Amino acid sequence: MKKLLIALVAVSILTSCSKQQARKPVSYTSNNFMKESIARNKQLIANEEKLISDVIKKDSINSYIASNKGYWYKYITKVNDSTPFPKRGDIAFFDYEVKNMLNKIIYTKDENRPQQYYVDKQEMITGLQDGIKLMKKGETVTFLFPSHMAFGYHGDDKKIGSNQPLIYTVTLNDIKIDSTNTK
């Protein structure tokens, strides 16, 4: 009797499972949210590019270079020697100052010094991660970062607000070459 009962339960489970079909999700979404989000982001980028363009136009004495990553920079002090650029695994020692697009200081060099960055192995804002690798020891460079290359929509929870493009002036003081890096 016990075997018969087990067999009936097994057969009923197998037959009920085989007739089941997958349900379609009940959630309904429209493309409106995505379209509105894309439009907002395009407008945000256009506004930030205008602010950066205005800064560049006001500084007609210097030449700015457009990076392939979406930010601009100029050399304050340029080293023409054939010294190395920092690369993955090296340690970059630097100081920097942060300003808003109105050239008002947000963080001074004294508040931020000294900085030590393990190139491509440590978290840092995207703009600086890339910008440091364009510098040689002894150079000072001013970077104009759109917000997506800096602190983005979140800010830094202190002095930098949401979606704020920034001006960074960075001095690369030294590079400790990674002796294990053979590339």
N, C-alpha and C positions, 0 to 999 in steps of 0.2 A: 504494500500500500504506500509505503514511504517512497519507494522508487517511482511509483506511478505519479505521485504528487509532484515530485521533483521534475519528472519528465514533462508534465503538463505546464508547470511554471516556466521551464526552459523554452518549450515550444511557444508559449504565449509571448514571452519576452522577444524571441527571435522574430516572430511574425509581426508584432507591433512595431519593432524597430525598423523593419524593412519597408514598411509603408509610410514612414515619416519622410517629409520633404523639408528642405531648409526653408526657413522663413526669410523674407526680405526685411531689411531694416525698416523700422517705423519712422526713423528721423527723416525729416525733409529739410533740405538746404537749398538755398538759392545762390546764384552767382553774384548777387548784389553785394554781399559782404566782401568778397574777394575784389570785385571791381572797385568798391569804395576804398578799400585798403590800398590797392595799387594807386588809385588817384591821389590819396593822401600822401603816400610815400613819394610819388613823383613831384608833388607840390612842395613837400618838405625839402627834397634834394634841390629843386630849382631855387628855393629861397636861400638855402645854405650856399649854393654856388654863386648866387648874386652877392651875398655878404662877402664871400671869399674874393670874388672878382673886384668888389669895391676896395678891399684892403690892398690888393695887388695894384690897382689903378692909383691909389693914394701914394704908394711907395714906388714912384716912377724912377727913382735912382737905381733900384736893384732889379735884377732879372730873376724871375721865378721859373722854376722847372716844374712841369706837370709830370707827376709820377704815373706809372702804368697801373697803380693801385687806387687812384682817385683822390690824391691829395697833392698839394703844391709845396715847394720848398725853395729856400734861397740860402746861399752860403754867406755867413758873416765872416768867418775865418776859414780859408780853404788851404789844404795841404796838398802841394803838387808832387811831393816825393812819391816814390813807388812803394809806400808802406801798405801793409795789408788792411783789408776791410774785415770787420768782425764776421765770423761765420758760425754755423751751428756748433755748439759745444764750447765756444770761447766765452770768456767773461768780459763784459763791457762795463767799465766804470765811468759814470757820467753824472752831470748835474743838469737840471733843467728848471725852467720857469714856465708857468702856464698863464695865458691871458685870454680874455674873451675877444670877440671880433671888434670891440670898441677900444682895444688895446689896454684894457683895465686888468691889472694883475689879480689873478685868482690865487695862485700859489707862487711864492718866491723861491729862488734857488736855495736860500737858507732853510726854508721849510722842508725842502725835498732832498737835501744832500745828506750823505753821499748815496748814490744809487749804484747797485750792482745787479747786472742782468746776465743770466745764463742764456746765451743767444739760442732762440728757438726751443728752449727746454723749460722755460718759465713763463707764467702768465703775465701779460702786460697788455695795455691797449694795443689794438691792431696796428695803428699808425706808427707807434714807436717801435714795435717789433720789426716792422719793415724798414723804417727810417734809420734806425741804428746801423743797419747793415749797409747803408749808403755812405757812412762816415768813416773817416780815418782818424787815428789818434791825433788830438790837438785841434780838430775842427769844431767849429760852432755853426750850427745850422738852425734856421727858423723854419718850422713846418706849419702849414695851415691845414688842419684836419677837419673834414666834415664830421658831423656827430657820429656817423656809423663807423668811422675809423678811430673814434675816441671812446666816449662812455655811452653812446647810443641813447635809446629812449629812457634808460633808467637813471642816468647821471651817476654821481659818485656817493650819494647819500650825505654829502657835506656841502661843498661850495659850488659844485657843478650840477646844473639843472638838466632836465630832460631835453634831448635833441639839441644840444649846444655845440656848435662848431668851435674849435679852439685853436689858439696859436701857442705852439711849443717852441721855445728856444733852448736847444740842447748843446752842451759841450761834452764831447767825448774825451775824457781825461786819460784813459789808458785801456789797453786790451790785453788780457791774459790769454794767450793762445793755448788752445786745448792740444796738449802734446799727443793725445791718442787719436786726434783727428788727422787722418792722412789724405783727405780729399783736397 
